[in-house]
């Protein structure tokens, strides 16, 4: 897990090595264990290293394969051992134990098609001197970031947007993205960033830069495959294949030459990971570490469930309890680290977990991102689920869901109407923000809201939209920026691509059954955890005690009123919303604008 940087000059200029140094220095937190640079003609690569596999200098980057190929790589290829063995049978010789060398040799053998063989998370660039191209790729689900921009005759790429800041002084906010965020709380739902001119290479995509012509080619290399035979399995057969795939995903993500632990909220996903991984890891010299963010709001705190898992599986428990003072102290740091605004102060709870991990020498953390999206874990998915049911089962299913999701039938109905109706959601939010000037209301893009509403007609379409656009990309961004800010690598077994395809292929009535969310996960974990964990009803997530924090946030309104961007959006009359979600977005915009010195047309 590292930080990458790249410059390709388009006007025949010599690469300025100091620019590469500045780009890598700005993300030193992503790789405190080493740095390197490579310059050849119009191509320059930079790298910061966080040593995870092959801690020797042999893993140094940028890495060369002979005279023809050079790579700068961020991520992990979990099946690198299996691929290396396959390549050895084809006659290739390896000089390191690193997965980076495996990527290079795989590229030499299979060309750009090599990425279809990788199981992992990655963002990399390879200078192929033979074909005179730079081949860039991002993993299937976009776990690892890849930003790029064209500035002053230079094509730039990197792991974080802040790496581009030194290339021009007048950075502007992207009006379209900003308005989608303010009014609809949508972020990371397309390839645009909050910074005008900075793009994101989508997950499942490659980018080829043709050095002779300075042309860029972007193409998609992966589409989810649904396996019909899996949907025909009965519950017990589905449990067996579920357990097999998830155990393999855990095994591969425990491959590390540094200490591994896990995030543990006490919810289903993290409890299952902690239980399985702890059972495998505890056979070594020390107990498996589980790290929990405890909420000061008792009504939102689920640390008692986390403790139950720790005691039952004999884990080492590390607990952090972020206070209002902590939140205010780290607020600007977290906003700056994230590069772009985010949806909730809960992101700080995650930051506190990562900081605690680093302080205790846990360099690799497993986490549960992706489980809700592939297993229909959120209440908002109930609308699509109900649409797919026979009418004879609908009423009974609503009442079962009411009991097991810990919500009311009326709330379920509201979710259904809000998420399945484009006009209801679109008009409601525009009405809520009726103080926004007409100029900026015109920058709102209704297409994503329409796509969300349309996807509720088909559960598979909804899940793919959530995985690739409207839900998961933002969670992965929070995860990456929070972890790397603390020099931590996080690994996500629920996003193993083989597991994802298996999970999406499961009969949907095994995902929500008799009102139980994530039923197949509960059945799989039932033999190894207490019933109080496996069959608990209420879902908390990483909820921050927002009300308590805001009550101790005297400068919040001041920050909002001082924002030049918000003043433009609201025609000089900034309203103070009482809705904590809206208030947070306005605070976030104000501080983000200040920290990054942004303007907006």
C-alpha positions in Angstrom: 0.0 0.0 0.0 1.6 3.2 -1.2 1.3 6.5 -2.9 2.0 6.9 -6.6 2.7 9.9 -8.8 3.3 10.6 -12.4 4.0 13.3 -14.9 3.9 13.0 -18.7 5.1 16.1 -20.6 3.2 16.8 -23.7 5.3 19.6 -25.1 8.8 18.1 -25.3 9.9 19.6 -22.0 12.3 17.8 -19.7 10.7 16.4 -16.5 11.3 18.6 -13.5 12.5 16.2 -10.8 11.5 18.7 -8.1 7.9 18.5 -9.2 8.0 14.7 -8.7 9.6 15.2 -5.3 6.8 17.6 -4.3 4.1 15.2 -5.5 5.5 12.3 -3.5 6.3 14.4 -0.4 2.7 15.6 -0.2 1.6 12.0 0.3 4.5 10.8 2.5 1.8 9.5 4.9 0.9 6.9 2.4 4.4 5.5 2.4 6.7 6.3 5.3 9.0 3.4 4.6 10.7 4.6 1.4 10.5 6.7 -1.7 11.7 6.6 -5.3 11.6 8.3 -8.6 12.1 7.4 -12.3 12.6 9.8 -15.2 12.9 8.7 -18.8 12.3 11.3 -21.6 8.8 12.7 -21.2 7.8 10.2 -18.5 8.3 10.6 -14.8 7.1 8.3 -12.0 7.2 8.9 -8.2 6.5 6.5 -5.3 6.1 6.4 -1.6 6.3 2.9 0.0 4.4 1.3 2.9 6.2 -2.0 3.3 3.7 -4.9 3.7 5.0 -7.8 1.6 8.8 -8.4 1.0 10.1 -5.7 3.5 13.6 -5.8 1.9 14.9 -3.2 -0.5 14.1 -5.7 -3.3 10.5 -4.3 -3.1 11.6 -0.7 -3.8 9.7 1.3 -6.4 9.5 2.4 -9.1 10.4 -1.2 -10.0 12.1 -2.3 -13.2 11.8 -5.5 -15.3 14.8 -5.5 -17.5 15.1 -2.4 -19.6 11.6 -2.5 -21.0 9.1 -2.1 -18.2 8.9 0.2 -15.2 6.0 0.3 -12.6 4.7 2.5 -9.8 2.1 0.6 -7.9 -0.3 1.1 -5.0 -2.2 -1.8 -3.6 -2.0 -5.5 -3.1 -2.4 -8.5 -5.4 -3.7 -11.1 -3.0 -3.3 -14.1 -5.3 0.2 -13.1 -6.3 1.6 -16.5 -5.1 -0.8 -18.4 -7.4 0.0 -16.1 -10.4 3.8 -16.3 -9.7 3.6 -20.1 -9.7 1.7 -20.1 -13.0 4.3 -17.7 -14.5 7.2 -19.9 -13.3 5.7 -22.8 -15.2 5.7 -20.6 -18.3 9.5 -20.1 -17.8 9.7 -16.8 -16.0 12.2 -16.2 -13.2 11.6 -14.0 -10.2 14.2 -12.1 -8.1 11.9 -10.8 -5.3 9.1 -12.0 -3.1 6.9 -9.0 -3.9 3.5 -8.8 -5.7 4.8 -5.8 -7.6 7.2 -8.0 -9.6 4.3 -10.4 -10.3 2.4 -7.5 -11.9 5.3 -6.7 -14.2 5.9 -10.2 -15.2 2.2 -10.8 -15.7 2.1 -7.7 -18.0 5.1 -9.0 -20.0 3.3 -12.4 -20.5 -0.3 -11.3 -21.0 -0.2 -7.6 -21.8 -3.1 -5.5 -20.6 -5.2 -8.6 -20.2 -3.1 -9.4 -17.1 -5.5 -7.4 -14.9 -8.3 -9.9 -15.4 -6.2 -12.5 -13.5 -5.5 -10.3 -10.5 -7.5 -10.6 -7.3 -6.8 -7.6 -5.2 -6.8 -3.8 -5.1 -4.6 -1.7 -7.2 -3.8 1.5 -9.0 -0.7 1.4 -11.1 1.1 2.8 -14.1 3.6 0.8 -16.3 5.9 2.5 -18.7 6.1 0.1 -21.6 9.1 1.2 -23.6 8.5 -1.4 -26.3 5.0 -0.2 -27.2 5.8 3.4 -26.2 2.8 3.7 -23.9 2.0 4.2 -20.2 -0.5 1.6 -19.2 -2.6 2.5 -16.1 -5.2 0.4 -14.3 -7.6 0.6 -11.4 -9.0 -2.4 -9.6 -12.5 -3.7 -10.3 -14.4 -1.9 -7.5 -12.1 1.2 -7.2 -10.7 0.3 -3.8 -7.5 2.2 -4.6 -7.7 5.7 -6.0 -6.3 7.0 -9.3 -6.7 10.7 -10.0 -5.6 12.5 -13.2 -5.5 15.9 -14.7 -4.2 17.9 -17.7 -2.5 21.0 -16.5 -0.3 23.4 -18.5 0.8 20.8 -21.1 1.3 18.0 -18.5 -0.7 14.9 -17.9 -0.6 14.2 -14.1 -1.7 11.2 -12.1 -1.6 10.4 -8.4 -3.2 8.8 -5.4 -4.6 12.0 -4.0 -5.7 15.3 -5.4 -3.4 17.4 -3.2 -0.5 16.1 -5.3 -1.6 18.4 -8.1 -2.0 21.5 -6.0 1.4 22.9 -6.8 0.8 22.9 -10.6 -1.4 25.9 -10.6 -2.5 28.6 -8.1 -6.2 29.3 -9.0 -8.0 26.1 -8.1 -11.8 26.2 -8.5 -14.6 24.1 -7.1 -16.5 21.9 -9.5 -20.0 23.5 -9.5 -21.9 20.4 -10.7 -20.3 18.1 -8.2 -20.7 20.6 -5.4 -24.4 21.1 -6.0 -25.1 17.3 -6.2 -23.4 17.1 -2.8 -25.2 20.0 -1.2 -28.7 19.3 -2.4 -28.7 15.5 -2.8 -25.8 14.3 -0.6 -24.3 12.6 -3.6 -20.6 12.2 -3.9 -18.1 10.0 -5.9 -21.0 9.0 -8.2 -19.2 9.8 -11.4 -15.7 10.3 -12.7 -15.6 14.0 -11.8 -14.0 15.3 -8.6 -14.9 18.3 -6.4 -11.9 20.1 -8.0 -12.5 21.5 -11.5 -10.3 19.7 -14.0 -9.4 16.7 -11.9 -10.9 13.3 -12.9 -11.0 9.9 -11.4 -10.3 6.7 -13.4 -13.4 4.6 -12.6 -13.0 1.2 -11.1 -12.8 -1.7 -13.6 -11.1 0.6 -16.1 -7.7 0.9 -17.8 -6.1 4.0 -19.2 -3.5 3.9 -21.9 -1.5 7.0 -22.6 0.1 6.8 -26.2 3.3 8.7 -25.8 3.9 9.3 -29.5 0.5 11.1 -30.0 -0.4 12.2 -26.5 -3.7 10.5 -26.9 -5.5 8.9 -24.0 -7.6 5.7 -24.4 -9.9 4.6 -21.5 -11.7 1.3 -21.6 -13.6 -1.0 -19.2 -12.1 -4.4 -18.6 -14.5 -5.9 -16.2 -18.3 -6.5 -16.0 -19.9 -8.5 -13.2 -20.9 -12.0 -14.2 -24.0 -13.6 -12.6 -23.9 -17.4 -12.2 -27.4 -18.8 -12.6 -26.5 -22.2 -11.1 -25.8 -20.5 -7.7 -29.3 -19.1 -7.5 -30.7 -22.6 -7.9 -29.0 -23.9 -4.7 -31.0 -24.4 -1.5 -30.2 -22.6 1.7 -27.7 -25.1 3.1 -25.9 -25.5 -0.3 -25.7 -21.7 -0.5 -24.2 -21.5 3.0 -21.5 -24.0 2.1 -20.3 -22.0 -1.0 -20.7 -18.7 0.9 -18.4 -20.0 3.6 -15.9 -21.5 1.2 -15.5 -18.3 -0.8 -15.3 -16.0 2.2 -12.8 -18.2 4.0 -10.5 -18.0 0.9 -11.0 -14.3 0.8 -9.9 -14.0 4.4 -6.9 -16.4 3.9 -5.6 -14.3 1.1 -6.0 -11.1 3.0 -4.0 -12.4 5.9 -0.9 -12.7 3.7 1.4 -10.1 5.2 4.9 -9.6 6.6 3.6 -7.1 9.1 1.0 -7.2 11.9 -2.6 -7.7 10.9 -5.8 -6.8 12.8 -9.4 -5.8 12.1 -12.0 -3.1 12.6 -14.7 -4.3 14.9 -18.0 -2.3 15.3 -19.9 -5.2 16.7 -22.2 -5.5 13.7 -22.6 -8.6 11.6 -20.0 -7.9 9.0 -17.1 -6.9 11.2 -18.0 -9.6 13.7 -17.8 -12.3 11.1 -14.5 -11.1 9.8 -13.0 -10.8 13.3 -14.2 -14.3 14.2 -12.8 -16.0 11.1 -9.6 -14.1 10.9 -9.0 -14.3 14.6 -9.4 -18.1 14.5 -6.7 -18.3 11.8 -4.4 -15.6 13.2 -4.5 -16.7 16.8 -2.5 -19.8 15.9 0.5 -17.6 15.5 2.6 -15.9 18.2 0.1 -13.3 19.3 -3.7 -12.6 19.5 -5.5 -11.0 16.7 -6.2 -7.3 17.4 -9.7 -6.0 17.0 -10.2 -2.2 17.1 -13.5 -0.5 18.1 -14.7 3.1 18.1 -16.9 3.5 21.1 -19.6 6.2 21.0 -20.1 8.5 23.9 -23.8 8.4 22.9 -25.1 5.3 24.6 -28.1 5.1 22.3 -25.7 4.8 19.3 -23.0 2.6 21.0 -22.6 -1.0 20.0 -19.3 -1.7 21.7 -21.1 -4.2 24.1 -21.6 -6.4 21.0 -17.9 -5.9 20.0 -16.8 -7.0 23.5 -19.0 -10.1 23.2 -17.2 -11.1 20.0 -13.8 -10.3 21.6 -14.5 -12.5 24.6 -16.0 -15.3 22.6 -13.1 -15.5 20.1 -10.3 -14.6 22.5 -9.1 -11.5 20.7 -7.0 -8.5 21.7 -9.4 -5.6 22.1 -8.3 -2.0 21.4 -10.9 0.7 22.1 -11.0 4.4 21.2 -13.7 6.8 22.4 -13.7 10.0 20.4 -15.1 13.0 22.3 -16.4 16.3 21.1 -13.0 17.8 21.8 -11.3 15.2 19.8 -13.7 15.8 16.9 -13.1 19.5 16.9 -9.3 19.1 17.3 -9.0 16.8 14.3 -11.8 18.3 12.1 -9.6 20.2 9.7 -7.1 17.4 9.5 -9.7 14.9 8.5 -11.3 17.3 6.0 -7.9 18.0 4.5 -6.9 14.3 4.4 -10.1 13.4 2.6 -9.3 15.9 -0.3 -13.1 16.2 -1.0 -16.2 16.8 1.2 -17.9 13.8 2.8 -21.4 12.9 3.9 -21.1 12.6 7.7 -19.0 13.2 10.7 -18.9 9.4 11.1 -15.8 9.5 8.9 -14.0 10.9 11.9 -15.0 7.7 13.9 -13.2 5.7 11.3 -10.2 8.0 11.4 -9.9 7.4 15.1 -9.9 3.6 14.6 -7.1 3.9 12.0 -5.1 6.2 14.4 -5.5 3.7 17.2 -4.3 0.8 14.9 -1.1 2.7 14.0 -0.4 3.6 17.6 -0.5 -0.1 18.5 1.6 -1.3 15.6 -1.2 -2.8 13.6 -0.2 -1.9 10.0 -2.9 -4.0 8.1 -6.6 -3.9 9.0 -9.4 -6.0 7.6 -12.7 -4.2 7.2 -16.3 -4.9 6.2 -17.0 -2.5 3.3 -19.1 -4.0 0.6 -21.2 -6.4 2.7 -24.3 -4.3 2.7 -24.2 -3.6 -1.0 -23.8 -7.3 -2.1 -26.1 -8.7 0.6 -28.9 -6.1 0.7 -28.1 -4.9 4.2 -29.5 -1.4 4.1 -33.2 -0.5 4.8 -33.3 1.5 1.5 -33.0 -1.8 -0.4 -36.3 -3.0 0.9 -38.2 -1.2 -1.8 -36.5 -3.2 -4.6 -36.9 -6.4 -2.6 -40.6 -5.8 -2.1 -41.1 -5.0 -5.8 -39.6 -8.5 -6.7 -41.9 -10.4 -4.4 -45.2 -12.0 -5.3 -48.1 -9.8 -4.1 -49.3 -12.7 -1.9 -46.1 -12.4 0.2 -45.8 -8.6 0.3 -47.8 -7.7 3.4 -46.3 -10.4 5.5 -42.8 -9.4 4.3 -43.3 -5.8 5.3 -44.3 -6.7 8.8 -41.4 -9.1 9.1 -39.0 -6.5 7.9 -40.5 -4.0 10.4 -39.6 -6.4 13.2 -36.1 -7.4 12.1 -34.8 -4.2 10.6 -35.8 -2.4 13.9 -38.0 0.1 12.1 -41.7 0.8 11.6 -43.9 -0.2 8.6 -44.5 3.5 8.0 -40.7 4.2 7.8 -40.4 1.3 5.4 -43.1 2.8 3.3 -41.4 6.2 3.3 -38.1 4.6 2.2 -40.0 2.9 -0.6 -41.7 6.1 -1.8 -38.6 8.2 -1.4 -36.1 6.0 -3.2 -38.3 4.5 -5.9 -39.9 7.8 -7.1 -37.6 10.2 -9.0 -40.1 13.1 -8.7 -40.7 12.7 -5.0 -37.0 12.7 -4.1 -36.0 15.3 -6.7 -38.7 17.8 -5.9 -38.4 17.3 -2.1 -34.7 18.2 -2.1 -35.1 21.2 -4.4 -37.8 22.5 -2.2 -35.6 22.0 0.9 -33.0 24.2 -0.8 -35.3 26.8 -2.3 -32.9 29.5 -1.1 -30.2 28.4 -3.6 -29.9 31.0 -6.4 -31.3 30.0 -9.8 -27.9 30.1 -11.3 -26.6 27.3 -9.2 -29.8 25.3 -9.2 -29.1 24.9 -12.9 -25.9 23.0 -12.1 -27.9 20.2 -10.4 -27.8 17.0 -12.5 -31.0 14.9 -12.1 -29.7 11.9 -14.0 -28.2 10.1 -11.0 -31.4 10.5 -8.9 -33.4 9.2 -11.9 -31.0 6.2 -12.3 -31.4 5.3 -8.7 -35.2 5.4 -8.9 -35.2 3.3 -12.1 -32.8 0.7 -10.6 -35.4 -0.2 -7.9 -37.3 -2.1 -10.6 -34.6 -4.7 -10.6 -32.5 -5.8 -7.5 -29.4 -6.7 -9.5 -29.4 -3.4 -11.4 -29.8 -1.6 -8.0 -26.9 -3.5 -6.5 -24.6 -2.9 -9.4 -25.4 0.8 -9.3 -24.7 1.0 -5.6 -21.4 -0.9 -6.0 -20.1 1.1 -8.9 -21.6 4.5 -8.5 -24.0 5.7 -5.8 -22.9 4.1 -2.6 -19.7 2.1 -2.4 -17.3 4.5 -4.2 -17.7 7.1 -1.4 -17.2 4.6 1.3 -14.0 3.3 -0.3 -12.7 6.9 -0.6 -13.3 7.5 3.1 -11.6 4.1 3.9 -8.6 4.8 1.7 -7.9 8.4 2.8 -8.5 7.6 6.5 -6.3 4.6 6.5 -3.5 6.0 4.5 -3.4 9.3 6.5 -2.4 7.0 9.3 0.0 4.8 7.2 -2.4 1.9 7.5 -3.4 -0.6 4.8 -7.0 -1.8 4.9 -8.2 -5.0 3.1 -11.8 -5.7 2.3 -12.7 -9.4 2.1 -16.4 -8.7 1.2 -15.0 -7.1 -2.0 -13.1 -10.1 -3.2 -14.4 -10.2 -6.8 -15.1 -13.9 -6.8 -17.0 -13.5 -3.6 -19.0 -10.6 -5.0 -20.0 -12.5 -8.1 -21.1 -15.4 -5.9 -23.0 -13.2 -3.5 -24.8 -11.3 -6.3 -25.8 -14.7 -7.8 -27.4 -15.9 -4.6 -31.2 -16.3 -4.5 -32.4 -12.8 -3.3 -34.8 -14.5 -0.9 -31.8 -15.8 1.0 -30.5 -12.3 1.4 -33.7 -11.0 3.1 -35.7 -13.9 4.5 -38.6 -13.8 6.8 -37.7 -10.2 7.6 -34.0 -11.0 8.5 -31.5 -8.8 6.6 -28.4 -10.5 5.3 -29.9 -13.9 6.1 -27.3 -16.0 4.4 -24.5 -14.2 6.3 -26.3 -14.9 9.6 -26.7 -18.6 8.7 -23.0 -18.8 7.8 -21.8 -17.2 11.1 -24.3 -18.9 13.3 -22.1 -21.8 14.2 -19.1 -19.7 15.3 -20.7 -16.7 17.2 -23.3 -16.2 20.0 -26.9 -15.9 19.0 -26.9 -12.4 20.5 -24.5 -11.4 17.7 -25.8 -13.5 14.8 -29.5 -12.8 15.2 -29.4 -9.2 16.5 -31.8 -6.8 14.8 -30.8 -3.2 15.0 -28.1 -1.9 12.7 -25.8 0.9 14.0 -22.9 1.3 11.6 -20.1 3.8 12.4 -22.6 6.3 13.6 -21.1 9.4 15.2 -22.8 11.2 18.1 -23.4 14.1 15.8 -25.9 15.9 18.0 -23.6 15.8 21.0 -20.6 17.0 18.9 -22.6 19.8 17.3 -23.8 21.0 20.7 -20.2 21.6 21.5 -19.3 23.2 18.2 -19.7 27.0 18.8 -17.9 28.0 15.7 -20.1 26.0 13.3 -22.3 28.9 12.2 -19.4 31.2 12.0 -17.6 28.9 9.5 -20.7 28.7 7.4 -21.3 32.4 7.3 -17.7 33.1 6.3 -17.8 30.8 3.3 -17.5 32.7 0.0 -18.7 29.7 -1.9 -21.8 29.3 0.1 -22.5 33.0 -0.1 -22.5 32.7 -3.9 -24.7 29.7 -3.9 -27.3 31.4 -1.6 -27.1 34.8 -3.2 -25.4 36.4 -0.2 -28.0 35.2 2.3 -26.8 31.9 3.8 -29.6 30.2 5.7 -28.7 28.2 8.8 -30.3 24.8 8.6 -31.2 22.8 11.7 -31.1 19.4 9.9 -27.8 18.0 11.2 -27.1 16.3 7.9 -27.5 19.5 5.9 -25.6 21.5 8.5 -22.7 19.1 8.3 -22.5 19.5 4.5 -22.4 23.2 4.8 -19.7 23.1 7.5 -17.7 20.7 5.4 -17.9 22.9 2.3 -16.8 25.9 4.3 -13.8 24.2 5.8 -12.9 22.4 2.6 -13.0 25.7 0.7 -10.7 27.4 3.4 -8.2 24.5 3.7 -7.7 24.2 -0.1 -8.0 27.9 -0.9 -10.7 27.3 -3.4 -12.9 29.7 -5.4 -16.0 29.1 -7.6 -17.4 30.9 -10.6 
